[in-house]
Amino acid sequence: MGLPERYEARVSRRRLREHAPEALPYPDRPPGTDCLPEVRHIVVLMMENHSFDNYLGCAGRGDGLPDGASNPRLDGTPVAAHHFSSTQQAVGVPTQSWAATHWQWANGANSGFASAVERFSPGGDPGRAMGFWTDADLPFYHSLARTFPVADRWFASCLGPTIPNRRFLVAGTALGLTTDRVSHCFDYPPGGTIFDLLSRHGITWADYHSVSPVRPLLSHVGGWYGHRAARRAWKWAERAIGRDSGEAKSYLQFTADAFPLGIVRYLRHLRTVDRFVADAASGQLPAVSFVDPDFHADSEENPQDISFGEALSARVIRAAMHGANWMGTLLIWCYDEHGGYYDHVPPPEAVEPDDRRPDSDDGARFDRLGFRVPAVIVSPYARPGYVSHVVRDHTSVLKLIERKWNLPPLTARDAAADDLLDAVDFASPPAFATPPELAGPLRGS
């Protein structure tokens, strides 16, 4: 390790709890040991705000959209599931706020999607929550799902919006967060993040993203007192301009930013998406890669045109499949949460990650997963035509990383998670040693 790496490892070590050997996936081996040599590069591509039924319900893979699916409006009038005529989404409709998502869940009936629009987005069309797209709209995604293993029981980590769910991805906990408001984000998990674990054990990682790091750097520097000042400034700005929970998410620029207090140490791990394509081609991918969209242009959150996000995903996935690291790559394509779009499968109960209760006044807990989201596992060793019905959430990504390098769990949630390995077969010749031809995205890439 060079000096920057040694310094980062030392800081990360202070962030992490001490764990007994029994907490390791393989208690007889030291932490940091490579226990899965067939996988040399893990790539995580998490897009935004779509449910399984909304994107893959008509793909013919797994538990798809049922015939006759509908949801009632507030007056009881049914709104049927229907095919969208355009890939352009509406502004602010549907919504995935904490309150709206729990309303949609309706104590397990999944009957509140249409009425949530009326209640939480006044003036919006309730039908927007019940729409879906097909392979005519998402040819690359449907081709991907028909080729590689689909996980049709991959749920968001909580019944809430983007940043709480992305926190589960990197730390196994939302740390009480139930909103996307910036003024609530200046904290740090006591057990550290997956980035701390990787840095502590000298495991290379990068966060490839679509924006300049200058703005987040300027907003994060200054230490704890600077963060307190920033939090006060954000609270004042939110009050002054009347922004509510979703508007301030513009602060989020990349996955590592889910906990802004760590961003200064993470800056040297930031790369561009163009760099990901180049690193894949030249065989220079790090051990773990997080690839992020531009959250304002091609993340697929409304009101964006979803075809832009599909084009980005196609570029990233094709780069991984046709790059020099392909034979050692396992790529996960998934979504942070459902975006307010209908899904018919009720979210199951979940292990509470820690003792942090949601910072809401509704009595809810982090003891239930969110709605299903699209998820596909891409690897040369992937099982062709396989559908995984294993219940999992975003902390399965953590569990896979921990399984490979014999790392301890960050919270009780990832300790109990599945590791995704049912989707691959290392005992047989790789089915996709030659990358398959997939349909092109609607917008090209």
Buried (B, 14 or more C-beta within 10 A) or exposed (E): EEEEEEEBBEBBBEBBEEBEEEBBBEEEEEBBBEBBEBBBBBBBBBBBBBBBBBBBBBBEBBBBBEEEBBBBBEEEEEBEBEEBEEBEBBEBBBBBBBBBBBBBBBEEEBBBBBBBBBBBBEEBBBBBBBBBBBBEBBBBBBBBBBBBBBBBBBBBBBBBBBBBBBBBBBBBBBBBBBBBBBBBBBBBBBBBBBBBBBBBBBBBBBBBBBBEBEEBBEBBEEEEEEBEEBBEEBBEEBEEEEBEBBBBBEBBBBBBBBBBBBBBBBBEBBBBBEBBBBBBBEEBBBBBBBBBBBBBBBBBBBEBBBBBBBBBBBBBBBBBBEBBBBBBBBBBBBBBBBBBBBBBBBBEEBBBBBEBEBBBEEEBEBEBBBBBBBBBBBBBBBBEEBBBEBBBBBBBBBBBBBBBBBBBBBBBBBBBBBBBBBBBBEEEEBBBEEBBEBBBBBBEB
